[in-house]
């Protein structure tokens, strides 16, 4: 069984088809994720681990944006920029791999 619904898969494919994510596409995906979470809240209530996870993702995204802003202010060398990008990608892949692992247990 796929890990995503057909509608989510189609949206993700459309967003990434040009290997770029616009701010509008980002907001669309964020809003859709919130809409999907609303369905979870209707089913399980407001206070559960999944809603806590949603809040943690919002915080993580905010911290990521602040990290990148701080890195830009620091005027990193090309090497420094590469190190930051590599570290951020590693963290995102860690979350993605963990998500796949956890969802297969569902």
PyMOL commands that place a pseudoatom at each C-alpha (Angstrom):
pseudoatom trace, name=CA, resn=UNK, resi=1, chain=A, elem=C, hetatm=0, pos=[0.000, 0.000, 0.000]
pseudoatom trace, name=CA, resn=UNK, resi=2, chain=A, elem=C, hetatm=0, pos=[1.400, 3.422, -0.919]
pseudoatom trace, name=CA, resn=UNK, resi=3, chain=A, elem=C, hetatm=0, pos=[2.350, 5.786, 1.905]
pseudoatom trace, name=CA, resn=UNK, resi=4, chain=A, elem=C, hetatm=0, pos=[0.471, 8.708, 0.326]
pseudoatom trace, name=CA, resn=UNK, resi=5, chain=A, elem=C, hetatm=0, pos=[-2.960, 9.223, -1.134]
pseudoatom trace, name=CA, resn=UNK, resi=6, chain=A, elem=C, hetatm=0, pos=[-3.305, 9.723, -4.870]
pseudoatom trace, name=CA, resn=UNK, resi=7, chain=A, elem=C, hetatm=0, pos=[-4.236, 13.385, -4.388]
pseudoatom trace, name=CA, resn=UNK, resi=8, chain=A, elem=C, hetatm=0, pos=[-1.169, 14.038, -2.216]
pseudoatom trace, name=CA, resn=UNK, resi=9, chain=A, elem=C, hetatm=0, pos=[1.085, 12.128, -4.598]
pseudoatom trace, name=CA, resn=UNK, resi=10, chain=A, elem=C, hetatm=0, pos=[-0.218, 14.156, -7.554]
pseudoatom trace, name=CA, resn=UNK, resi=11, chain=A, elem=C, hetatm=0, pos=[0.321, 17.441, -5.677]
pseudoatom trace, name=CA, resn=UNK, resi=12, chain=A, elem=C, hetatm=0, pos=[3.868, 16.475, -4.685]
pseudoatom trace, name=CA, resn=UNK, resi=13, chain=A, elem=C, hetatm=0, pos=[4.708, 15.390, -8.240]
pseudoatom trace, name=CA, resn=UNK, resi=14, chain=A, elem=C, hetatm=0, pos=[3.360, 18.680, -9.609]
pseudoatom trace, name=CA, resn=UNK, resi=15, chain=A, elem=C, hetatm=0, pos=[5.320, 20.751, -7.084]
pseudoatom trace, name=CA, resn=UNK, resi=16, chain=A, elem=C, hetatm=0, pos=[8.625, 18.983, -7.759]
pseudoatom trace, name=CA, resn=UNK, resi=17, chain=A, elem=C, hetatm=0, pos=[8.299, 18.516, -11.528]
pseudoatom trace, name=CA, resn=UNK, resi=18, chain=A, elem=C, hetatm=0, pos=[10.621, 21.456, -12.240]
pseudoatom trace, name=CA, resn=UNK, resi=19, chain=A, elem=C, hetatm=0, pos=[13.003, 20.696, -9.331]
pseudoatom trace, name=CA, resn=UNK, resi=20, chain=A, elem=C, hetatm=0, pos=[12.057, 24.002, -7.690]
pseudoatom trace, name=CA, resn=UNK, resi=21, chain=A, elem=C, hetatm=0, pos=[9.508, 24.875, -5.019]
pseudoatom trace, name=CA, resn=UNK, resi=22, chain=A, elem=C, hetatm=0, pos=[7.911, 28.293, -5.189]
pseudoatom trace, name=CA, resn=UNK, resi=23, chain=A, elem=C, hetatm=0, pos=[6.622, 30.036, -2.098]
pseudoatom trace, name=CA, resn=UNK, resi=24, chain=A, elem=C, hetatm=0, pos=[3.063, 29.589, -3.408]
pseudoatom trace, name=CA, resn=UNK, resi=25, chain=A, elem=C, hetatm=0, pos=[3.649, 25.841, -3.834]
pseudoatom trace, name=CA, resn=UNK, resi=26, chain=A, elem=C, hetatm=0, pos=[5.146, 25.662, -0.342]
pseudoatom trace, name=CA, resn=UNK, resi=27, chain=A, elem=C, hetatm=0, pos=[2.103, 27.424, 1.145]
pseudoatom trace, name=CA, resn=UNK, resi=28, chain=A, elem=C, hetatm=0, pos=[-0.243, 25.167, -0.835]
pseudoatom trace, name=CA, resn=UNK, resi=29, chain=A, elem=C, hetatm=0, pos=[1.441, 22.054, 0.532]
pseudoatom trace, name=CA, resn=UNK, resi=30, chain=A, elem=C, hetatm=0, pos=[1.521, 23.475, 4.073]
pseudoatom trace, name=CA, resn=UNK, resi=31, chain=A, elem=C, hetatm=0, pos=[-2.183, 24.358, 3.908]
pseudoatom trace, name=CA, resn=UNK, resi=32, chain=A, elem=C, hetatm=0, pos=[-3.048, 20.944, 2.500]
pseudoatom trace, name=CA, resn=UNK, resi=33, chain=A, elem=C, hetatm=0, pos=[-1.060, 19.252, 5.285]
pseudoatom trace, name=CA, resn=UNK, resi=34, chain=A, elem=C, hetatm=0, pos=[-3.030, 21.310, 7.831]
pseudoatom trace, name=CA, resn=UNK, resi=35, chain=A, elem=C, hetatm=0, pos=[-6.304, 20.339, 6.124]
pseudoatom trace, name=CA, resn=UNK, resi=36, chain=A, elem=C, hetatm=0, pos=[-5.362, 16.682, 6.315]
pseudoatom trace, name=CA, resn=UNK, resi=37, chain=A, elem=C, hetatm=0, pos=[-4.446, 17.112, 9.980]
pseudoatom trace, name=CA, resn=UNK, resi=38, chain=A, elem=C, hetatm=0, pos=[-7.909, 18.585, 10.590]
pseudoatom trace, name=CA, resn=UNK, resi=39, chain=A, elem=C, hetatm=0, pos=[-9.335, 15.208, 9.538]
pseudoatom trace, name=CA, resn=UNK, resi=40, chain=A, elem=C, hetatm=0, pos=[-7.118, 13.536, 12.161]
pseudoatom trace, name=CA, resn=UNK, resi=41, chain=A, elem=C, hetatm=0, pos=[-8.352, 15.970, 14.804]
pseudoatom trace, name=CA, resn=UNK, resi=42, chain=A, elem=C, hetatm=0, pos=[-11.974, 15.220, 13.894]
pseudoatom trace, name=CA, resn=UNK, resi=43, chain=A, elem=C, hetatm=0, pos=[-11.251, 11.502, 14.226]
pseudoatom trace, name=CA, resn=UNK, resi=44, chain=A, elem=C, hetatm=0, pos=[-9.029, 11.408, 17.331]
pseudoatom trace, name=CA, resn=UNK, resi=45, chain=A, elem=C, hetatm=0, pos=[-9.440, 14.757, 19.040]
pseudoatom trace, name=CA, resn=UNK, resi=46, chain=A, elem=C, hetatm=0, pos=[-7.155, 17.703, 19.531]
pseudoatom trace, name=CA, resn=UNK, resi=47, chain=A, elem=C, hetatm=0, pos=[-4.601, 16.323, 21.964]
pseudoatom trace, name=CA, resn=UNK, resi=48, chain=A, elem=C, hetatm=0, pos=[-2.698, 13.318, 20.678]
pseudoatom trace, name=CA, resn=UNK, resi=49, chain=A, elem=C, hetatm=0, pos=[0.767, 12.410, 19.488]
pseudoatom trace, name=CA, resn=UNK, resi=50, chain=A, elem=C, hetatm=0, pos=[-0.015, 13.203, 15.862]
pseudoatom trace, name=CA, resn=UNK, resi=51, chain=A, elem=C, hetatm=0, pos=[-1.132, 16.751, 16.634]
pseudoatom trace, name=CA, resn=UNK, resi=52, chain=A, elem=C, hetatm=0, pos=[1.975, 17.147, 18.804]
pseudoatom trace, name=CA, resn=UNK, resi=53, chain=A, elem=C, hetatm=0, pos=[4.004, 15.933, 15.808]
pseudoatom trace, name=CA, resn=UNK, resi=54, chain=A, elem=C, hetatm=0, pos=[2.322, 18.579, 13.624]
pseudoatom trace, name=CA, resn=UNK, resi=55, chain=A, elem=C, hetatm=0, pos=[3.309, 21.292, 16.090]
pseudoatom trace, name=CA, resn=UNK, resi=56, chain=A, elem=C, hetatm=0, pos=[6.857, 19.914, 16.196]
pseudoatom trace, name=CA, resn=UNK, resi=57, chain=A, elem=C, hetatm=0, pos=[7.016, 20.033, 12.385]
pseudoatom trace, name=CA, resn=UNK, resi=58, chain=A, elem=C, hetatm=0, pos=[5.889, 23.676, 12.443]
pseudoatom trace, name=CA, resn=UNK, resi=59, chain=A, elem=C, hetatm=0, pos=[8.638, 24.458, 14.960]
pseudoatom trace, name=CA, resn=UNK, resi=60, chain=A, elem=C, hetatm=0, pos=[11.200, 22.488, 12.946]
pseudoatom trace, name=CA, resn=UNK, resi=61, chain=A, elem=C, hetatm=0, pos=[10.287, 24.407, 9.780]
pseudoatom trace, name=CA, resn=UNK, resi=62, chain=A, elem=C, hetatm=0, pos=[10.575, 27.718, 11.606]
pseudoatom trace, name=CA, resn=UNK, resi=63, chain=A, elem=C, hetatm=0, pos=[13.969, 26.701, 13.016]
pseudoatom trace, name=CA, resn=UNK, resi=64, chain=A, elem=C, hetatm=0, pos=[15.126, 25.631, 9.550]
pseudoatom trace, name=CA, resn=UNK, resi=65, chain=A, elem=C, hetatm=0, pos=[14.147, 29.010, 8.116]
pseudoatom trace, name=CA, resn=UNK, resi=66, chain=A, elem=C, hetatm=0, pos=[15.926, 30.827, 10.963]
pseudoatom trace, name=CA, resn=UNK, resi=67, chain=A, elem=C, hetatm=0, pos=[19.007, 28.640, 10.526]
pseudoatom trace, name=CA, resn=UNK, resi=68, chain=A, elem=C, hetatm=0, pos=[19.223, 29.511, 6.842]
pseudoatom trace, name=CA, resn=UNK, resi=69, chain=A, elem=C, hetatm=0, pos=[18.683, 33.211, 7.598]
pseudoatom trace, name=CA, resn=UNK, resi=70, chain=A, elem=C, hetatm=0, pos=[21.476, 33.076, 10.200]
pseudoatom trace, name=CA, resn=UNK, resi=71, chain=A, elem=C, hetatm=0, pos=[23.766, 31.317, 7.733]
pseudoatom trace, name=CA, resn=UNK, resi=72, chain=A, elem=C, hetatm=0, pos=[23.083, 33.978, 5.096]
pseudoatom trace, name=CA, resn=UNK, resi=73, chain=A, elem=C, hetatm=0, pos=[23.868, 36.742, 7.604]
pseudoatom trace, name=CA, resn=UNK, resi=74, chain=A, elem=C, hetatm=0, pos=[27.136, 35.004, 8.485]
pseudoatom trace, name=CA, resn=UNK, resi=75, chain=A, elem=C, hetatm=0, pos=[28.286, 35.359, 4.865]
pseudoatom trace, name=CA, resn=UNK, resi=76, chain=A, elem=C, hetatm=0, pos=[29.630, 31.825, 4.755]
pseudoatom trace, name=CA, resn=UNK, resi=77, chain=A, elem=C, hetatm=0, pos=[32.372, 30.724, 2.446]
pseudoatom trace, name=CA, resn=UNK, resi=78, chain=A, elem=C, hetatm=0, pos=[31.422, 28.301, -0.311]
pseudoatom trace, name=CA, resn=UNK, resi=79, chain=A, elem=C, hetatm=0, pos=[32.713, 25.512, 1.922]
pseudoatom trace, name=CA, resn=UNK, resi=80, chain=A, elem=C, hetatm=0, pos=[30.703, 26.755, 4.896]
pseudoatom trace, name=CA, resn=UNK, resi=81, chain=A, elem=C, hetatm=0, pos=[27.565, 26.967, 2.758]
pseudoatom trace, name=CA, resn=UNK, resi=82, chain=A, elem=C, hetatm=0, pos=[28.151, 23.426, 1.492]
pseudoatom trace, name=CA, resn=UNK, resi=83, chain=A, elem=C, hetatm=0, pos=[28.567, 22.175, 5.068]
pseudoatom trace, name=CA, resn=UNK, resi=84, chain=A, elem=C, hetatm=0, pos=[25.275, 23.795, 6.144]
pseudoatom trace, name=CA, resn=UNK, resi=85, chain=A, elem=C, hetatm=0, pos=[23.397, 22.437, 3.118]
pseudoatom trace, name=CA, resn=UNK, resi=86, chain=A, elem=C, hetatm=0, pos=[24.813, 18.960, 3.673]
pseudoatom trace, name=CA, resn=UNK, resi=87, chain=A, elem=C, hetatm=0, pos=[23.834, 18.996, 7.354]
pseudoatom trace, name=CA, resn=UNK, resi=88, chain=A, elem=C, hetatm=0, pos=[20.291, 20.210, 6.623]
pseudoatom trace, name=CA, resn=UNK, resi=89, chain=A, elem=C, hetatm=0, pos=[19.780, 17.607, 3.889]
pseudoatom trace, name=CA, resn=UNK, resi=90, chain=A, elem=C, hetatm=0, pos=[21.037, 14.905, 6.264]
pseudoatom trace, name=CA, resn=UNK, resi=91, chain=A, elem=C, hetatm=0, pos=[18.522, 15.985, 8.924]
pseudoatom trace, name=CA, resn=UNK, resi=92, chain=A, elem=C, hetatm=0, pos=[15.641, 16.034, 6.433]
pseudoatom trace, name=CA, resn=UNK, resi=93, chain=A, elem=C, hetatm=0, pos=[16.604, 12.600, 5.101]
pseudoatom trace, name=CA, resn=UNK, resi=94, chain=A, elem=C, hetatm=0, pos=[16.795, 11.305, 8.676]
pseudoatom trace, name=CA, resn=UNK, resi=95, chain=A, elem=C, hetatm=0, pos=[13.192, 12.438, 9.183]
pseudoatom trace, name=CA, resn=UNK, resi=96, chain=A, elem=C, hetatm=0, pos=[12.113, 10.998, 5.841]
pseudoatom trace, name=CA, resn=UNK, resi=97, chain=A, elem=C, hetatm=0, pos=[13.723, 7.609, 6.506]
pseudoatom trace, name=CA, resn=UNK, resi=98, chain=A, elem=C, hetatm=0, pos=[12.261, 7.523, 10.013]
pseudoatom trace, name=CA, resn=UNK, resi=99, chain=A, elem=C, hetatm=0, pos=[8.842, 8.381, 8.585]
pseudoatom trace, name=CA, resn=UNK, resi=100, chain=A, elem=C, hetatm=0, pos=[9.000, 5.510, 6.107]
pseudoatom trace, name=CA, resn=UNK, resi=101, chain=A, elem=C, hetatm=0, pos=[10.144, 3.130, 8.834]
pseudoatom trace, name=CA, resn=UNK, resi=102, chain=A, elem=C, hetatm=0, pos=[7.367, 4.202, 11.212]
pseudoatom trace, name=CA, resn=UNK, resi=103, chain=A, elem=C, hetatm=0, pos=[4.604, 4.244, 8.590]
pseudoatom trace, name=CA, resn=UNK, resi=104, chain=A, elem=C, hetatm=0, pos=[5.397, 0.682, 7.535]
pseudoatom trace, name=CA, resn=UNK, resi=105, chain=A, elem=C, hetatm=0, pos=[4.617, -0.357, 11.114]
pseudoatom trace, name=CA, resn=UNK, resi=106, chain=A, elem=C, hetatm=0, pos=[1.108, 1.121, 10.812]
for i in range(1, 106): cmd.bond("trace and resi %d" % i, "trace and resi %d" % (i + 1))
show_as sticks, trace
zoom trace
